[in-house]
Amino acid sequence: MQYRKEHQGFTLFELMVAIAIFSVLGVMTWTAMAGMVRQQELTGEAMDRFRQIQQGVTILSRDLEHIRPRPVRGASHGDMLPALAGGDYLEYPLEFTRGGVRNPLGQPRSSMQRVAYRIDGDTLTRYSWNLLDRSPDAQPIAMPLIDKVTQVQMRFFAPNGEWVEQWPPDGGFQANPFLMPRAVDIIIEIDGFGEVRRLIDIPGVSGTTGDRG
């Protein structure tokens, strides 16, 4: 009686096929993992971007919500600056006095602060001065808020019920440095994000914003 010899293990061809299959599976797995990691990175970058924009807009909104009708003396010959100054023609397109500044250490200083906003390069930056009435050598503290900003549009709701694009507005209002608008409407255009709009009612100013369109 003859016995047939059993084959042991895999043939060379079978090994090559198995290696090829595992190689393809490995490439597919690596591609999928790389895609997941990249997606997580993109999601993280988007979240960081959103937080930056949200924080910057919140700081601007809080400053305006604490605005005070307090003019200051500028660094140039002690000229009086209005409580709020706004317009594209200014060095700082938005500058005003705010109150409610925290003083946890009880230092002998005012609870008000002069702040300003402008675009430096493509970054919306907040400026603040330690003293309200500035000396010629006074230097503001810069705080970058939002980058990739393409434009900031502003308008002010005057006491006569009209929207104006600069403050103080032309005419009789200009002689009163204490004059405040009823509201400030701000649109921030951000590359890759779109527009962010805030309409801030000015506290202590009588009347409403009326037609906000």
C-alpha positions in Angstrom: 0.0 0.0 0.0 1.3 3.5 -1.0 0.7 6.7 1.0 0.5 10.1 -0.6 2.9 12.6 0.8 1.1 15.6 2.4 2.2 19.1 1.6 3.6 21.1 4.5 3.3 24.9 4.8 2.8 27.4 1.9 4.2 27.4 -1.5 6.3 30.4 -2.7 3.4 31.6 -4.8 1.0 31.5 -1.9 3.5 33.4 0.3 3.8 36.1 -2.4 0.0 36.5 -2.7 -0.3 36.7 1.1 2.4 39.3 1.3 0.8 41.3 -1.5 -2.6 41.2 0.3 -1.1 42.3 3.6 0.8 45.1 1.8 -2.4 46.4 0.2 -4.2 46.2 3.5 -1.3 48.0 5.3 -1.4 50.9 2.7 -5.1 51.2 3.0 -4.9 51.3 6.8 -2.1 53.9 6.8 -4.0 56.0 4.3 -7.2 55.9 6.5 -5.2 56.7 9.6 -3.4 59.6 7.9 -6.7 60.9 6.7 -8.2 60.7 10.2 -5.2 62.5 11.7 -5.3 65.2 9.1 -9.1 65.6 9.7 -8.4 66.0 13.4 -5.8 68.6 12.7 -8.1 70.5 10.5 -10.9 70.3 13.0 -8.5 71.5 15.8 -7.3 74.4 13.6 -10.9 75.4 12.9 -11.8 75.3 16.5 -8.8 77.4 17.5 -9.7 79.9 14.8 -13.3 80.1 16.0 -12.2 80.6 19.6 -9.8 83.4 18.5 -12.6 85.2 16.6 -15.1 84.7 19.4 -12.6 86.0 22.0 -11.7 89.0 19.9 -15.3 90.0 19.2 -16.2 89.5 22.9 -13.4 91.9 24.0 -14.5 94.5 21.5 -18.2 94.1 22.6 -17.4 94.4 26.3 -15.3 97.5 25.7 -18.2 99.2 23.9 -20.7 98.0 26.5 -18.6 99.8 29.2 -18.1 103.0 27.2 -18.2 106.3 29.2 -18.7 109.9 28.1 -15.3 111.0 29.2 -13.2 113.1 26.8 -9.4 113.0 27.1 -6.5 115.2 26.3 -4.3 113.9 23.5 -0.6 113.8 23.3 -0.4 116.5 20.7 -0.5 119.9 22.4 -3.0 118.7 24.9 -5.8 118.8 22.4 -9.2 117.5 23.6 -10.3 114.2 22.1 -14.0 113.3 22.2 -15.3 110.6 24.4 -15.7 108.5 21.3 -14.0 109.1 18.0 -14.6 106.9 14.9 -13.9 107.1 11.2 -11.5 105.7 8.6 -9.6 109.0 8.4 -8.3 108.6 12.0 -5.1 107.1 13.1 -7.2 104.8 15.2 -10.5 104.3 13.4 -12.3 103.6 16.7 -11.1 105.1 20.0 -13.1 105.7 23.2 -13.1 105.8 27.0 -14.4 102.7 28.8 -15.1 102.1 32.5 -15.4 99.1 34.7 -11.7 98.4 34.6 -10.9 95.9 37.3 -8.4 96.9 40.1 -8.0 93.7 42.2 -4.8 95.1 43.9 -6.5 98.4 44.9 -3.9 100.5 43.2 -4.4 104.3 43.1 -5.7 104.5 39.5 -8.8 105.3 37.6 -11.4 102.7 36.9 -11.6 104.1 33.4 -9.3 103.4 30.4 -8.8 104.7 27.0 -8.9 102.1 24.3 -8.6 102.0 20.5 -8.9 99.6 17.6 -7.4 99.4 14.2 -6.1 96.9 11.6 -2.4 96.4 11.6 -1.4 94.5 8.5 -4.3 92.0 8.5 -4.7 91.8 12.3 -7.4 93.6 14.3 -5.5 95.0 17.2 -6.7 96.5 20.5 -4.7 99.4 22.0 -4.9 100.7 25.6 -3.3 103.5 27.5 -2.5 103.4 31.2 -3.5 107.1 31.7 -6.6 108.8 30.2 -4.9 112.1 29.5 -1.8 111.2 27.5 1.6 112.7 27.7 3.7 113.2 24.4 5.7 110.1 25.2 2.8 107.9 26.1 2.9 104.5 24.3 -0.2 102.3 24.1 -0.2 98.6 24.9 -1.0 96.5 21.8 -3.1 93.4 22.0 -3.5 91.5 18.7 -7.0 90.0 18.5 -8.1 88.6 15.2 -5.8 87.9 12.1 -6.8 87.7 8.4 -9.1 90.6 8.8 -9.8 92.3 5.5 -12.0 95.1 6.5 -13.9 96.7 9.5 -17.0 98.7 8.7 -18.6 101.0 11.4 -21.5 103.3 11.7 -23.0 105.2 14.6 -26.6 105.9 15.5 -26.8 109.6 16.3 -29.3 111.1 18.8 -31.2 112.6 15.9 -32.1 109.2 14.7 -29.7 109.0 11.7 -26.9 106.5 11.0 -23.5 108.2 10.3 -20.2 106.7 9.3 -17.9 108.9 11.5 -18.1 110.2 15.1 -18.5 113.0 16.1 -20.8 113.6 13.1 -20.6 116.7 11.0 -22.6 119.7 12.1 -23.6 120.9 15.5 -22.8 117.7 17.3 -19.1 118.1 16.6 -18.7 120.9 19.2 -19.7 118.6 22.1 -16.9 116.2 23.0 -19.2 114.4 25.5 -21.7 113.5 22.8 -22.4 109.8 22.5 -24.2 107.8 19.9 -27.1 105.6 20.8 -25.5 102.6 19.3 -22.5 101.4 17.3 -22.8 98.9 14.4 -19.6 97.0 13.5 -19.0 94.5 10.7 -15.7 92.6 10.7 -14.9 90.9 7.4 -12.5 87.9 8.0 -10.8 86.0 5.2 -12.1 82.4 5.0 -14.7 83.0 7.7 -17.1 85.7 6.4 -18.6 88.6 8.3 -19.1 89.0 12.0 -21.5 91.7 13.0 -22.2 93.3 16.4 -24.8 96.0 17.2 -24.0 97.5 20.6 -26.4 99.8 22.4 -24.5 102.5 24.3 -25.5 102.5 28.0 -26.9 105.7 29.5 -27.9 107.2 26.1 -31.6 107.8 25.8 -33.6 106.4 22.9 -33.4 103.2 21.0 -31.6 102.1 17.9 -34.8 102.2 15.9 -34.4 100.8 12.4 -31.3 98.6 12.6 -31.2 97.7 8.9 
